[in-house]
Amino acid sequence: MTVKVYGPTYASPKRVLMCLIEKEIDFEVVLLDIFKGDHKDPEFLKLQPFGQLPLVQDGDYTLYESRAIIRYYAEKYKSQGTDLLGKTIEDRGLVEQWLEVEAQHFHPPIYDLVLHVLFAPVLGTPSDAKVIRESEEKLGKVLDIYEDRLSKSKYLAGDFFSLADLSHLPFGHYLMNQMKKGYMVRDRKHVSAWWDDISNRPSWNRVLQLYQYPI
Ligand SMILES: N[C@@H](CCC(=O)N[C@@H](CS(=O)(=O)O)C(=O)NCC(=O)O)C(=O)O
């Protein structure tokens, strides 16, 4: 049964697409338009009660929350494609640690920047300069910690590319491209080298080639 990924053009679903490509898992997609409210359609809400993307359907198994989905497939298909979880339980602990750091420390400020810098002008919602300034300050402090970590380790969890690195790509792409805030990465030598390494992976370039961002 082919995995069905809902909402491939949006950022969080791109986490899932990259994981599936790295694990050599076939998939098909279901296009939805957030700007038309497709994600709030009652039929979709029966599958994803929070009305967010992604959702995946794998036969009669349905899953949402992008980070849960990538953990599921990385584990289920551990023996094929790229090993994204490390070799030992200690490796796995560090993969989980940096996945949580991405979700709890990297994502919130960058998500606020995306909303206030990119989406606000399109949606006609407020673009709050104070939120933008504070989010950039918070993100800068997070990236300083990344700079220290990546001065000692090629990737976040160790000397291997993992889900932790992968999880940063969809919103990091916004920072480096649409938001034109690449200086936040380029001003940090080790973060910059790390970003160039992970964002040049064929799997990520395949995702970008297949499914354009909406903004
Ligand atoms: N924690 C969720 C967040 C998903 C999420 O915020 N998706 C956005 C799209 S994107 O920001 O990832 O591009 C969405 O559905 N937004 C619509 C909404 O929140 O109403 C995940 O990681 O799957």
The ligand as an ORCA input file, in Angstrom:
! r2SCAN-3c Opt
* xyz 0 1
  N       3.039     20.275     14.845
  C       2.453     20.136     13.529
  C       2.299     21.502     12.911
  C       1.769     21.445     11.518
  C       1.476     22.828     10.976
  O       1.586     23.853     11.666
  N       1.103     22.856      9.692
  C       0.729     24.126      9.078
  C       1.304     24.226      7.677
  S       3.012     24.636      7.721
  O       3.154     25.734      8.689
  O       3.694     23.459      8.191
  O       3.393     25.026      6.400
  C      -0.755     24.171      8.997
  O      -1.407     23.168      8.761
  N      -1.281     25.393      9.179
  C      -2.719     25.594      9.086
  C      -3.302     25.870     10.441
  O      -2.547     25.762     11.438
  O      -4.505     26.218     10.488
  C       3.324     19.209     12.666
  O       4.556     19.285     12.830
  O       2.771     18.430     11.877
*
